[in-house]
């Protein structure tokens, strides 16, 4: 016979938590912060409430699955993050369950729901198109770690940030120091935070150099090789002269160099190119690509530690943001200083 006179509504009100939070705590499913756990326990004690668990649920263990949504399958940056994630998650006996969002908002929402049905303990979202409002809504029921989403503040969401702004600035400044002033830029996907921050870094470097950016020298490449090739073809069709281009990732840089080659333009003798990410192929590409290196695997390991911290199985005292030291310029063979070709030919 149930002797509890207090209801779940009474407990939730006394603990100042929602019914859904109380339900997650009582059913041992999903994330509940330590502070809320303590308030619930105190409310149950003060109201003399004794929850009745089914025999099967008393022995139920936390899920070891961690849901992960990546933007697309052929992204070297995401794949390197996954390698770091898997390596670190295994230390806590957690297993990644990976799905692909394809930069599509409806698809990403659907994939999120599918992963939740698999009873994942937490979610990691790499890039993608989910808005801050959508993520905040989804985080009500499950802890989330995002990588590359800058505009989110929520108690159940942790953001892993890389310094894309500084990387964009460094790439552009390298070209400026080589004497280039007519610099084009190939962006990634327009709504994506990494792309926006890298473009802002490009703009800031040009502004500090006192240079005006022509809108005709900005093209979107969609973060893939084919997109980089199309973007470069668009830049060339504008007929505006440029001697260098900063490309927002290495894959697009490969496509851009291919388009330049098809147009009979030599890299770096006629156009210098800087990429971003330091793809494992970048050093083997011809010419070897000058690029901005970001520690993708380290980002994945940091995300795994954040997940473990949210699940209360690890105490993570590190900050959420990787500092500017996390990106660095890797100088190879795809850039030349203005006038260097003619000097070397003497």
C-alpha positions as CSV (number, residue, x, y, z in Angstrom):
1,X,0.0,0.0,0.0
2,X,1.3,3.4,-0.9
3,X,1.7,5.6,2.2
4,X,3.1,8.6,0.4
5,X,0.8,11.6,0.7
6,X,3.0,13.9,-1.3
7,X,2.7,14.0,-5.1
8,X,5.4,14.4,-7.7
9,X,4.1,18.0,-8.2
10,X,4.7,18.6,-4.5
11,X,8.3,17.3,-4.7
12,X,9.0,19.3,-7.9
13,X,7.6,22.5,-6.3
14,X,9.6,22.1,-3.1
15,X,12.8,21.4,-5.0
16,X,12.1,24.2,-7.5
17,X,12.6,21.8,-10.5
18,X,10.4,20.8,-13.4
19,X,8.4,17.6,-13.4
20,X,10.6,16.4,-16.3
21,X,13.8,17.0,-14.3
22,X,12.2,15.1,-11.3
23,X,11.2,12.3,-13.6
24,X,14.7,12.0,-15.0
25,X,16.1,11.8,-11.5
26,X,13.6,9.2,-10.3
27,X,13.9,7.0,-13.3
28,X,17.7,7.4,-13.5
29,X,17.6,8.5,-17.1
30,X,19.2,11.6,-18.5
31,X,21.2,14.3,-16.9
32,X,20.3,16.1,-13.6
33,X,22.8,18.6,-12.2
34,X,24.3,17.9,-8.8
35,X,22.6,21.0,-7.3
36,X,19.2,19.8,-8.5
37,X,19.9,16.3,-7.3
38,X,20.6,17.7,-3.8
39,X,17.4,19.9,-3.8
40,X,15.3,16.9,-4.9
41,X,16.8,14.7,-2.2
42,X,16.1,17.4,0.4
43,X,12.5,17.9,-0.8
44,X,11.8,14.1,-0.7
45,X,13.3,13.9,2.8
46,X,11.3,16.9,4.2
47,X,8.1,15.6,2.6
48,X,8.8,12.0,3.7
49,X,8.5,10.8,0.1
50,X,9.8,7.3,-0.7
51,X,9.8,6.6,-4.4
52,X,8.7,3.1,-5.4
53,X,10.9,1.7,-8.2
54,X,10.0,-1.3,-10.3
55,X,12.4,-4.2,-9.7
56,X,13.7,-4.0,-13.2
57,X,14.5,-0.3,-13.0
58,X,16.3,-0.5,-9.6
59,X,19.1,-2.4,-11.3
60,X,19.1,-0.4,-14.5
61,X,22.5,1.0,-15.3
62,X,23.3,4.3,-17.0
63,X,23.5,3.9,-20.8
64,X,27.1,3.7,-22.1
65,X,26.1,5.1,-25.5
66,X,27.0,8.7,-26.5
67,X,25.2,10.1,-29.5
68,X,27.3,12.0,-32.0
69,X,26.0,14.0,-35.0
70,X,28.6,15.0,-37.6
71,X,27.9,17.4,-40.5
72,X,29.0,15.0,-43.3
73,X,30.9,11.8,-43.8
74,X,33.9,13.1,-45.8
75,X,34.9,15.9,-43.4
76,X,38.5,15.2,-42.3
77,X,38.2,17.7,-39.4
78,X,35.1,15.9,-38.0
79,X,36.7,12.5,-38.5
80,X,39.8,13.6,-36.6
81,X,37.5,15.0,-33.8
82,X,35.8,11.6,-33.8
83,X,39.2,9.8,-33.3
84,X,39.9,11.9,-30.3
85,X,36.4,11.4,-28.9
86,X,36.4,7.7,-29.3
87,X,39.9,7.4,-27.7
88,X,38.9,9.4,-24.6
89,X,35.4,8.1,-24.2
90,X,36.8,4.5,-24.1
91,X,38.6,5.5,-20.9
92,X,35.2,5.9,-19.3
93,X,33.7,2.8,-21.0
94,X,31.5,5.1,-23.1
95,X,30.7,4.1,-26.7
96,X,30.1,6.7,-29.5
97,X,27.0,6.2,-31.7
98,X,27.6,8.3,-34.8
99,X,25.1,9.6,-37.3
100,X,25.3,12.2,-40.1
101,X,23.3,15.4,-40.4
102,X,24.4,16.5,-43.9
103,X,24.2,20.2,-43.0
104,X,20.4,19.9,-43.0
105,X,18.3,21.2,-40.2
106,X,15.4,18.8,-40.5
107,X,17.8,15.8,-40.9
108,X,19.8,16.8,-37.8
109,X,16.6,17.1,-35.7
110,X,15.5,13.7,-36.9
111,X,18.9,12.2,-36.1
112,X,18.8,13.7,-32.7
113,X,15.4,12.1,-32.0
114,X,16.6,8.8,-33.3
115,X,19.7,8.8,-31.0
116,X,17.5,9.7,-28.0
117,X,15.3,6.6,-28.7
118,X,18.5,4.6,-28.4
119,X,18.8,5.8,-24.8
120,X,22.1,7.7,-25.3
121,X,23.4,9.2,-22.1
122,X,24.5,12.5,-23.7
123,X,24.9,14.1,-27.1
124,X,27.9,15.6,-29.0
125,X,27.1,17.8,-32.0
126,X,29.9,18.8,-34.3
127,X,29.0,21.9,-36.3
128,X,25.8,21.5,-38.1
129,X,22.8,23.8,-38.6
130,X,20.8,23.4,-35.4
131,X,20.1,26.9,-34.1
132,X,20.8,28.0,-30.5
133,X,17.0,28.0,-29.7
134,X,16.7,24.5,-31.1
135,X,19.7,23.2,-29.0
136,X,18.4,24.9,-25.9
137,X,15.0,23.1,-26.4
138,X,16.7,19.7,-27.0
139,X,19.0,20.1,-24.0
140,X,16.0,20.0,-21.6
141,X,16.1,16.2,-21.7
142,X,19.7,15.4,-22.3
143,X,23.2,17.0,-21.7
144,X,24.8,18.3,-24.9
145,X,28.3,19.2,-25.9
146,X,28.6,21.3,-29.0
147,X,31.7,21.9,-31.1
148,X,31.7,25.1,-33.2
149,X,28.5,26.7,-31.9
150,X,29.3,30.1,-30.4
151,X,26.0,31.7,-29.4
152,X,24.6,29.3,-26.8
153,X,24.2,29.7,-23.1
154,X,22.4,26.9,-21.3
155,X,23.0,25.0,-18.1
156,X,22.8,21.7,-19.9
157,X,25.0,22.7,-22.9
158,X,28.7,23.0,-23.0
159,X,30.4,24.6,-26.0
160,X,33.9,23.6,-27.1
161,X,35.3,26.5,-29.0
162,X,38.3,26.8,-31.2
163,X,39.8,30.1,-32.1
164,X,38.6,30.3,-35.7
165,X,38.7,34.1,-35.6
166,X,42.4,34.1,-34.7
167,X,43.1,31.5,-37.4
168,X,41.4,33.5,-40.1
169,X,43.4,36.6,-39.0
170,X,46.7,34.7,-39.0
171,X,46.1,33.2,-42.5
172,X,45.3,36.6,-44.0
173,X,48.1,38.4,-42.1
174,X,50.6,35.8,-43.5
175,X,49.5,36.8,-47.0
176,X,49.7,40.5,-46.1
177,X,53.2,40.1,-44.8
178,X,54.2,38.5,-48.1
179,X,53.2,41.8,-49.7
180,X,49.8,40.8,-51.1
181,X,47.0,43.4,-50.9
182,X,44.5,42.0,-53.4
183,X,43.3,39.0,-51.4
184,X,40.2,36.9,-52.1
185,X,38.4,34.7,-49.6
186,X,36.5,31.5,-50.1
187,X,34.1,31.0,-47.2
188,X,32.5,27.8,-45.9
189,X,28.8,27.4,-45.3
190,X,27.3,30.9,-44.6
191,X,25.4,30.0,-41.4
192,X,28.1,27.9,-39.8
193,X,30.0,29.4,-36.9
194,X,33.4,28.2,-38.0
195,X,32.9,29.8,-41.4
196,X,31.6,33.1,-39.9
197,X,34.5,33.4,-37.4
198,X,37.2,32.7,-40.0
199,X,35.7,35.3,-42.3
200,X,35.6,37.8,-39.5
201,X,39.3,37.2,-38.9
202,X,40.0,37.8,-42.6
203,X,38.0,41.0,-42.5
204,X,39.8,42.2,-39.4
205,X,43.2,41.6,-40.8
206,X,42.3,43.4,-44.0
207,X,40.8,46.3,-42.0
208,X,43.9,46.7,-39.9
209,X,46.0,46.8,-43.1
210,X,43.8,49.6,-44.3
211,X,42.5,47.6,-47.2
212,X,39.0,47.6,-48.7
213,X,37.4,44.2,-49.4
214,X,35.6,43.9,-52.7
215,X,32.3,41.8,-52.4
216,X,33.3,40.2,-55.7
217,X,36.4,38.7,-54.1
218,X,34.2,36.7,-51.6
219,X,32.8,33.4,-52.7
220,X,31.1,30.5,-50.8
221,X,32.6,27.0,-51.2
222,X,30.4,24.9,-48.9
223,X,33.4,23.2,-47.2
224,X,34.0,20.5,-49.8
225,X,36.5,20.1,-52.8
226,X,33.9,20.5,-55.5
227,X,32.6,23.7,-53.7
228,X,36.1,25.1,-53.6
229,X,36.5,24.5,-57.3
230,X,33.2,26.2,-58.1
231,X,34.0,29.1,-55.8
232,X,37.4,29.7,-57.5
233,X,35.7,29.6,-60.9
234,X,33.3,32.2,-59.7
235,X,36.2,34.4,-58.5
236,X,38.0,34.1,-61.8
237,X,34.8,34.9,-63.8
238,X,34.5,38.2,-61.9
239,X,37.7,39.4,-63.7
240,X,38.8,41.2,-60.6
241,X,42.6,40.8,-60.2
242,X,43.8,39.1,-57.0
243,X,47.2,37.6,-56.2
244,X,46.2,35.5,-53.1
245,X,43.3,33.7,-51.6
246,X,42.5,32.6,-48.1
247,X,40.3,29.5,-48.2
248,X,38.3,28.5,-45.1
249,X,39.3,24.8,-45.2
250,X,41.9,22.6,-46.9
251,X,39.4,20.6,-48.9
252,X,38.1,23.8,-50.6
253,X,41.7,24.9,-51.1
254,X,42.4,21.7,-53.0
255,X,39.4,22.4,-55.2
256,X,40.5,26.1,-55.6
257,X,44.0,25.1,-56.7
258,X,42.5,22.6,-59.2
259,X,40.4,25.4,-60.7
260,X,43.4,27.7,-60.9
261,X,45.4,25.0,-62.6
262,X,42.6,24.4,-65.2
263,X,42.6,28.1,-65.9
264,X,46.4,28.0,-66.6
265,X,47.2,29.9,-63.4
266,X,50.2,28.7,-61.4
267,X,50.2,28.3,-57.6
268,X,52.1,29.9,-56.0
269,X,53.8,31.8,-58.8
270,X,50.7,33.7,-59.8
271,X,48.3,33.2,-56.9
272,X,49.2,32.2,-53.4
273,X,46.8,30.0,-51.4
274,X,46.3,29.5,-47.7
275,X,43.9,26.8,-46.3
276,X,42.6,26.0,-42.8
277,X,42.6,22.7,-40.8
278,X,45.9,21.1,-41.8
279,X,44.3,18.1,-43.5
280,X,46.6,15.0,-43.4
281,X,46.9,15.2,-47.2
282,X,47.8,18.9,-47.2
283,X,51.5,18.2,-46.9
284,X,51.4,15.7,-49.8
285,X,49.3,17.9,-52.1
286,X,51.1,19.7,-54.9
287,X,52.1,22.3,-54.1
288,X,52.2,21.4,-50.4
289,X,49.5,23.6,-48.8
290,X,50.3,26.4,-46.4
291,X,47.5,26.3,-43.9
292,X,46.2,27.0,-40.3
293,X,46.5,23.9,-38.1
294,X,43.9,23.3,-35.5
295,X,44.1,20.4,-33.0
296,X,41.1,18.4,-34.2
297,X,41.9,15.3,-32.1
298,X,42.5,17.3,-29.0
299,X,39.2,19.0,-29.5
300,X,37.6,15.6,-29.6
301,X,39.3,14.5,-26.4
302,X,38.2,17.7,-24.7
303,X,34.6,17.1,-25.8
304,X,34.8,13.6,-24.3
305,X,36.0,14.9,-21.0
306,X,33.1,17.4,-21.0
307,X,30.7,14.6,-21.6
308,X,32.1,12.6,-18.7
309,X,31.9,15.7,-16.5
310,X,28.3,16.2,-17.4
311,X,27.6,12.5,-16.5
312,X,29.3,13.1,-13.1
313,X,32.0,10.4,-13.8
314,X,34.9,12.9,-14.2
315,X,35.8,16.2,-12.7
316,X,36.8,18.6,-15.5
317,X,38.2,21.9,-14.3
318,X,39.3,23.1,-17.7
319,X,37.6,26.0,-19.4
320,X,35.3,25.6,-22.4
321,X,37.4,27.4,-24.9
322,X,40.7,26.3,-26.5
323,X,42.8,29.4,-26.5
324,X,44.6,31.1,-29.4
325,X,47.5,28.8,-29.0
326,X,45.3,26.0,-30.3
327,X,45.8,27.3,-33.9
328,X,49.1,27.8,-35.7
329,X,50.3,28.7,-39.1
330,X,52.0,25.9,-41.1
331,X,54.1,27.4,-43.9
332,X,54.7,25.1,-46.9
333,X,54.9,25.8,-50.6
334,X,51.6,27.3,-51.8
335,X,52.6,30.9,-51.1
336,X,55.2,33.3,-52.4
337,X,56.0,36.9,-51.6
338,X,55.1,39.5,-54.2
339,X,58.1,39.8,-56.5
340,X,59.8,36.6,-55.3
341,X,59.3,34.7,-58.5
342,X,61.1,37.4,-60.6
343,X,63.9,37.5,-58.1
344,X,64.3,33.8,-58.1
345,X,64.5,33.7,-61.9
346,X,67.5,36.0,-62.1
